[in-house]
Amino acid sequence: MALDDAIGAVAVDVGDLPLGGGALAIIRPALGPLQAGGVLSVLARGSALRDELASWCRIERHDYLGHDTLEDGVERHLIGCGS
């Protein structure tokens, strides 16, 4: 699935929170209602999540689908919900 083709079924905004500093408290509950294969869009300011989120997804058996930068500088990370 290409990043441009993925549509987030759920979107959350974690602001500038690092993964272990509050972002997980927002991301985990948002993944809960998604079925396997559903997509979560995570909006973040700054690059704090860029490296950590991909590793966390591997550990938690989710698919990190990539990120892009929106016009306003906000990064959009896409997570494919695992089983």
C-alpha atoms as a printed R data frame, in Angstrom:
   type eleno elety resid chain resno       x      y      z
1  ATOM     1    CA   MET     A     1   0.000  0.000  0.000
2  ATOM     2    CA   ALA     A     2   1.463  3.356 -1.002
3  ATOM     3    CA   LEU     A     3   1.458  6.151  1.553
4  ATOM     4    CA   ASP     A     4  -0.734  8.314 -0.710
5  ATOM     5    CA   ASP     A     5  -3.269  5.479 -1.115
6  ATOM     6    CA   ALA     A     6  -3.694  4.770  2.605
7  ATOM     7    CA   ILE     A     7  -6.717  6.304  4.283
8  ATOM     8    CA   GLY     A     8  -6.631  6.549  8.052
9  ATOM     9    CA   ALA     A     9  -9.713  5.021  9.631
10 ATOM    10    CA   VAL     A    10  -8.808  6.875 12.817
11 ATOM    11    CA   ALA     A    11  -6.629  9.956 13.302
12 ATOM    12    CA   VAL     A    12  -4.998 11.254 16.472
13 ATOM    13    CA   ASP     A    13  -2.827 14.289 17.144
14 ATOM    14    CA   VAL     A    14   0.001 13.779 19.646
15 ATOM    15    CA   GLY     A    15   1.438 17.281 19.293
16 ATOM    16    CA   ASP     A    16   5.115 17.285 20.232
17 ATOM    17    CA   LEU     A    17   4.908 14.445 22.763
18 ATOM    18    CA   PRO     A    18   7.654 11.806 22.559
19 ATOM    19    CA   LEU     A    19   6.558  8.180 22.327
20 ATOM    20    CA   GLY     A    20   7.306  7.357 25.974
21 ATOM    21    CA   GLY     A    21   6.303 10.804 27.202
22 ATOM    22    CA   GLY     A    22   2.601 10.623 26.472
23 ATOM    23    CA   ALA     A    23   2.162  9.739 22.796
24 ATOM    24    CA   LEU     A    24   1.625  6.043 23.591
25 ATOM    25    CA   ALA     A    25  -1.191  6.987 25.959
26 ATOM    26    CA   ILE     A    26  -2.963  8.434 22.925
27 ATOM    27    CA   ILE     A    27  -1.898  5.896 20.278
28 ATOM    28    CA   ARG     A    28  -2.688  2.618 22.106
29 ATOM    29    CA   PRO     A    29  -6.386  3.379 22.818
30 ATOM    30    CA   ALA     A    30  -6.838  4.654 19.252
31 ATOM    31    CA   LEU     A    31  -5.621  1.314 17.846
32 ATOM    32    CA   GLY     A    32  -8.003 -0.646 20.092
33 ATOM    33    CA   PRO     A    33 -11.205 -0.379 18.048
34 ATOM    34    CA   LEU     A    34  -9.474 -0.954 14.701
35 ATOM    35    CA   GLN     A    35  -9.683 -4.351 13.065
36 ATOM    36    CA   ALA     A    36  -6.538 -5.986 11.678
37 ATOM    37    CA   GLY     A    37  -5.549 -4.046  8.586
38 ATOM    38    CA   GLY     A    38  -7.193 -0.820  9.754
39 ATOM    39    CA   VAL     A    39  -5.061  2.307  9.560
40 ATOM    40    CA   LEU     A    40  -4.289  4.837 12.280
41 ATOM    41    CA   SER     A    41  -3.028  8.257 11.224
42 ATOM    42    CA   VAL     A    42  -0.835  9.894 13.873
43 ATOM    43    CA   LEU     A    43  -0.167 13.615 13.507
44 ATOM    44    CA   ALA     A    44   2.951 14.932 15.260
45 ATOM    45    CA   ARG     A    45   4.953 18.129 15.432
46 ATOM    46    CA   GLY     A    46   8.696 17.655 15.380
47 ATOM    47    CA   SER     A    47  10.644 14.516 14.654
48 ATOM    48    CA   ALA     A    48  10.401 12.845 18.075
49 ATOM    49    CA   LEU     A    49   8.293  9.937 16.784
50 ATOM    50    CA   ARG     A    50  10.049  9.344 13.480
51 ATOM    51    CA   ASP     A    51  12.547  6.722 14.668
52 ATOM    52    CA   GLU     A    52  10.777  5.386 17.750
53 ATOM    53    CA   LEU     A    53   7.386  4.699 16.199
54 ATOM    54    CA   ALA     A    54   8.666  2.267 13.555
55 ATOM    55    CA   SER     A    55  10.492  0.232 16.221
56 ATOM    56    CA   TRP     A    56   7.481  0.241 18.530
57 ATOM    57    CA   CYS     A    57   5.262 -0.994 15.689
58 ATOM    58    CA   ARG     A    58   7.595 -3.937 15.028
59 ATOM    59    CA   ILE     A    59   7.595 -4.910 18.713
60 ATOM    60    CA   GLU     A    60   3.807 -4.613 18.973
61 ATOM    61    CA   ARG     A    61   3.256 -6.431 15.632
62 ATOM    62    CA   HIS     A    62   1.727 -3.488 13.821
63 ATOM    63    CA   ASP     A    63   2.832 -2.298 10.388
64 ATOM    64    CA   TYR     A    64   4.568  1.064 10.193
65 ATOM    65    CA   LEU     A    65   3.410  2.303  6.792
66 ATOM    66    CA   GLY     A    66   5.629  5.383  6.711
67 ATOM    67    CA   HIS     A    67   5.336  9.105  7.202
68 ATOM    68    CA   ASP     A    68   5.088 12.262  5.201
69 ATOM    69    CA   THR     A    69   5.192 15.945  6.019
70 ATOM    70    CA   LEU     A    70   2.058 17.992  5.460
71 ATOM    71    CA   GLU     A    71   2.100 21.560  4.169
72 ATOM    72    CA   ASP     A    72   2.015 23.046  7.671
73 ATOM    73    CA   GLY     A    73   5.096 21.056  8.764
74 ATOM    74    CA   VAL     A    74   3.114 18.468 10.728
75 ATOM    75    CA   GLU     A    75   4.292 14.890 10.211
76 ATOM    76    CA   ARG     A    76   1.669 12.251  9.443
77 ATOM    77    CA   HIS     A    77   2.623  8.713 10.456
78 ATOM    78    CA   LEU     A    78   0.503  5.777  9.333
79 ATOM    79    CA   ILE     A    79   0.191  2.572 11.335
80 ATOM    80    CA   GLY     A    80  -1.477 -0.554 10.007
81 ATOM    81    CA   CYS     A    81  -3.182 -2.338 12.869
82 ATOM    82    CA   GLY     A    82  -1.846 -5.854 13.416
83 ATOM    83    CA   SER     A    83  -3.901 -8.863 14.432
